[in-house]
């Protein structure tokens, strides 16, 4: 039996592991406020300061927390498939969990599904239309195998995990006997390594070959892991041949994942590949409004629009800003003003008050494509000039969130229809051409910095 001293030591080591791998802002925002409520070899319950705090941790850092718990509680015989619960705890409460039936929504089951990740909680926009529609189609009829495998790709923090978890939750709600397993490539790799090390690899194979729906996140981390790729290849084939559904996510297209076996790339491309792009201004506003409503935080439209215009990289950055504002409001009693929001943006994301201008974007892109600014402003329709102009309009829309008419004025007085069509055309290129996608993604990242 574990002693209190042993458990405390493991918990302190766990906190130290988190602090060593996170930024100071995150440490102060939530790591220092975690508390261990209960430890058993098959169950760990962690406490947070309020429900929004707990939900945010589960959305953003559940897998990281579980990873370091396994590492630091290993000597206390923690089971690999232990149940992790994150729930509200306050200092005037006893450090013990509430009754089981009251925390069902906060639990992540042994199949890896988190009830928070439902389709109804996903804010769909033009950046995710295809991926969302395909995900819903699979979740509604998992046995049809219409898109098998379904490969969802996109940058970090855009909702890939949310979507594939929602597929599993929807499918299970329609067929309670369905065998579902959510995992990520890192956890899968560790299972394979342990299977080889302890000579029970057949147990790993049986676990995955006997399920109906496999959801595997961040497949790009299988790069250079030959033995793991070999095991996954055979599991993949057996599931597909058995008419079982597979959903995969990655941060890039299959062909762009280096050091991945060609036969795996071919199989990933044999189904449907759907990309989630960066959310546009309207979608970012919808995401913020949705979260503000859930949090019940008094943010007016001016602040919502300011955050949506300033934070363009990913949804997680937006949620990080909101949790800081919510903490200042609920814990410190501070009013949420534009000035306070600017301070948070500057401190958390290092964003200055003055946003990137369209003129700077045009200059940057013209230098990149070696096209004269005067040509971009003109009505010339040469292929290279036209393509550069359309990409510049798209990037301007993504990074500033300004309206089509305003953007058009900066491009020699083009009308809003021209800008709208340019954005649509560029989105089509991003979906169809990995090279253009990589180029535009790099441009956006460099300009964001």
N, C-alpha and C positions, 0 to 999 in steps of 0.2 A: 504493500500500500504506500502511496506517495505521501511524503510529509509536507506540511505547509511550507517549510523552508525550501524544499526541492521545487515545489510549484512556483513559489515566489521568485526563485533564482531563474527558472526557465522563462517566466513572464518578463522579467527584467532584461534577459538576453533577447527575447522577442522584440521588445520595445527598442532596444539598442540596434537590432537588425533593421528595423523600419527607419530609424533616424539616420542610419548610415547610407540609406538608399533613396532618401527623399529630400526635397528642397526644404529650407528653413521655414518658409511660409506654411507648407503643409504640416510640418512637425508642430508648429505652434497652433495651427487651426484645428487639428484633430488628433494627432498621435499622442500629445500630452494629455488629452482628455479621455483616453480610453481606460477602462478598468476591467479586470478579470472578475467575473461574477461566479463562474463555476468551471471546474475542470474534472472531466472523466476521460477515460481512455477512448470512449466513443462519442464524446460530446464536450464542446467548449462553448461557453456563453460569455460574450463580451458586452459591456455596457457603454452607452454613449449618452450625451447630454440631452438630446431631444430626438423626436421621430425623424425630422428632416436630416439631422446630423447622421443618424443611423442609416437612413435610406441612401444618403449621398455616399457614405463609406462603402456600402454594399454595391452600389452602382459603379463606383470608380476603383475600389481597391480590394474587392472581395478575394480575388485570386492571389494577390500579393500577400494579404494577411494570412490566408490559408497556407501559402508556401512557407512563410517564416514560422508559423505555428508548428508545422510538421518538422522543420529543421531544429527548432529549439525545444520542442517537447518530445523529441524522438527517444531520449533516454528514459522518459516516463511512460514508454510503451504506448504512445498515442497511435491509434489505428489510422491507416492511410485514408480510409473512407469515412473518417469521423464526421459528425454533424456539427456545423458551425452556426450559431445563432448570435445575431447582433441586435440588441434591444435597448430600450430607453432605461437609464438608471440615474437616479438622483441621490445626492449625499444623505438625504434624510430617509432613504429607503434601506431596508436590509439588502445585503448583497446576495440575493437569490432570485432565480427566474420566476416569472409569473407562470400561471398554469398553461399547459401545453396548448389548449384550445384558443387562447388569446393571442398567440404569437405565430399562427400559421402563415400569415402574410409576410412575416419577417424571416421565414426559414428557407434555406436552400436545401432541397432534398438530395438524397444520395445519387439521383440521376443527374445532379448538377444544375437543375432548373431553378431559377429564382423567380418567384411569383410577381416581382415588381416589373419584370420585363414582358409586358403584354402588348399586343398590337394597339390597344386603346391608349396606351401611354406613349406611343411612338408618334412624333410629329413628322408627318410625311410632307415633303415639298418636291419641287421640280428636280432637286438634286438626287432624290432617291425613288422617283416614281417607278422605274422598272424593277429595281430590287425589292421594293415594298410589295408591288403587285405580284411578283413571282413568289415571294415569301408567303403571302396570304393564300395564294393558289395551292402551294404545297401544304401549308398548315391545314387548309380546309379539306384536302383529299390526299393524304400522304401515301395512300396505296396506289394512286394513279400513276406515279412515277413519271409525270409529265416533264419535269425538269430534274433529271437525275444523272450526275450530281448537279446541285445548285451551288455555284461558286460566287460568293459575294466579296468584292474587293473595294478598298478605299483607304484613305489615310486614317491615322489614329484619331479616335474620339468622334467618329461620325455616326456611330450607331450600329455597327456590324454585329456586335455581340447581342445587343438588344433585339435585333431582327431574328437572329437564328434561335435565340432563347424563346422568342414569341412563337416561332414555328412549333417548337417542342411543346409549349404550354397549350397552344390551340389544338394540336394533334391529340394530346393526351385527354383534353377535355371532351373530344369527340369519340375517342376510343380508349376507355380506361385500361384495357388490357395491353395496350401498346407498350412495347419495351423501348424506352428512349434513353440515350446516354449523351450528355453534353460533357465535353472535355476540351482542353487546348493542347497544342502540340508539345508544349513543355511538359505537361503532366503525363501525356502519352509516352513521351521519350523516357521519363523517369520510370514509368511502369515497365517499359521494355528493358531498360537497364537493370532494374531490380529482378525482372523475370530471368534475364540471362545470368545475373550474378548468383541468384539463389536457386537456379535450375528449375524454375517453375513457369517458364515462358508460355507453356500450354494454357495455363490459367488465364493469362492476359489474352491469348488468342480466343479462348472460349468466351471470355467476357464480351468482346466486341463482335464476335461472329454470331452471337445469339440475340442480337437486338434488331429492332425494326426500323429505328430512326437514329442515325449517328450525326451528331452536331459537333464539329471540331473547329476550334478557333485558332487563328494565327498560324496557319499551316506553313508560313514562310520560315518558322523556326526549325523546320526539319532540314534546312540547308546544311549540307556537309555531314549529316547524321545517317550514314549509309545503312547501318543495321536497322535503325528505326524506320527509314524509308522502305526497306525490304519488308519488314513486318506489316507496315501500313499498306503497301502495295497488295499483298496477299489478302489482307482483311478487306480492303476496298473492292477487289475483284469478287471475293466471295459474297459480299453484301449486294453488289450490283447484280450479279448472276442470280441471287436469290430474290430479286425484285424488292430489295430493301432500299430505303431512301437515305441519301447522304447529303449533308449540307456542310460547306466548307467556307471559311473566311480567310482573307489574307490582306496585307497592306498594299498589294500590287497585283497585276495580272499574272496568271500562271507562267506565261512565257518569260516574265521579267524576274522570276525568282531564280537566282543563280544557284548552281550546285544542287539542283533538284533533278532527279532522274527523268530522262526524256519520256519514259513510258508513263510516269506519273503526270507530267505536264499534258501529255496527249489525253489521258483519261479525264483530267480536270476540264480540258477544253471540249470533251465529248458531250458534256451536258450544256447547261446554260451558265454563262458568265455575266453577272450584273454588277455594275459599279455604282457606289455611292459617292457623289461628289461633295464639294463644300457647299453648305447651305447658303442660298442667296439671302438678301436682306430681309425679304418678306418671311422666309422660313425661319430665320433667326429671331425675328420679332415674335412669330408664333410660338417658337420654343420657349422664349423668355416668358411670354404671357402665360403659357401652360404651367411652367414651373412656379411662377409668382403666385398663380391661383392655388396651386398645391401647398405652397409654403405659407400662404396668407400674409405676404409681406407687402407693405404699402409703397409700391413703386408706381409712379405716374408715367404717362406716355412719353414725356420728354426724356426721362431716365432710361426707359425701355428702349427707345429709339437710339439714344446715345450709345448704350451698350451694344446694340445690334450693329451700329455703324462702326464701332471701334474694335470689336472682337470678331474676327473673321476666320481664324485658323480652324477651330473645331468646337464641337458642342461641349466638350469637357472644360474648355477654358471658360465658356459662358457660365457653366454650372459652378465653376470655382469662384468666379466673381460673385455670383448670387449668394453662395454660402458665406462668403466674407461679409457681404452687405447684411445678410440675415443675422449673422452673429453680432455685428455691431449694433443692430437694431434691437434684437431680443435679449442679448446678454449685457450690453452696455447702455441700452436705452438711448442710443444716438439716432437723430433723424437722418433719413436717407435723402441727401441732396445731390445735385449735380456735382458740386465741388467735392463732396465725400466720395462720390462714384469715381471721379477723375483720380483722386488720391489712391483708391483701391486699384484701379487699372494700372497706374504708374508703379505701385509697389508690387503687385502680384505678377503682372505681365510685362512690366517695364515699358508701358505704353505712354508716350508723351501726350500733351494736350493737343498739339497740332497734328491732324491726320495726314496721311499721304495724299498728295494732290494728283489729279488726273494728268496735269502737265508733266509731273515727274515720272509718272507711269509711262506716258507716251515716249518720253526721252529715253527711258531705260529700255523699253522694248524695241525702239528703233535702233538703238546701239546693238542690241542682241541680234537682230535680224539684218543689220547693216542696210537699213532703209532710211531715206531722208525724211525728216519730220515734215517738210513741205509737201512731200508726196502723200504722206498720211492725211494731211489736211485737204488735199486736192480731191478731185473726182476721178482720178486715174483708176482704171480697173485692171491693170496688169496683175497677173496671178499672185506674184510675191507681195506686191504692194497691198492688194485687196486682202490677202490672207493675214498679213501683219496688222492691218487696220482692224480687221474683225477680232483678232486675238487681243489687241490693245483695248478695244471696246469691252470685250468680255472681262478682261482682268480689271479694268476700271470699275465695272459694275460689281465684281466680286469683292474688291478691296475697299471701295468707298461706300457702296450701298446707295449711291445717288440715283436719281430717276433717269430714265432713258432720254428725256428732252435735255436735261442738264448735261449729261455726258455728250450728247450730240453737239452741243454748242462748242465744246472743247475740241471737237474734231472738224473744225471748219464750218460749223453751222449745219451739220447733218440732222435730219429729222428723227423723231423717236422711233419710227418704223425701221429705219436703217440700223439703229443700235439694237433694237429688239431682234431683228433677223441675224445680225452679227453674233449676238449671244447664243441664239439657237443653233446657228451653223457651227460655232466653236464647240458647243456641247456635243454635237454629233461627232465632230472630229475626236474629241476626248474619249468618247465611247468606242469608236471604231479603230483609232490609230494609237497604239501604245507609245510610239515615239513622240507624237505631238502631245499626248497626255503627260509624258515625263517632262517634256520641255516646259509646258505651261505650268505644271505643278512646281517645278524648280523656280520659275520666274516668280510665282506667287509667294513661295517661301522666302526667296531673297528680298523681295520687296517688303514682305511683312517684317523681316528683321530690320 
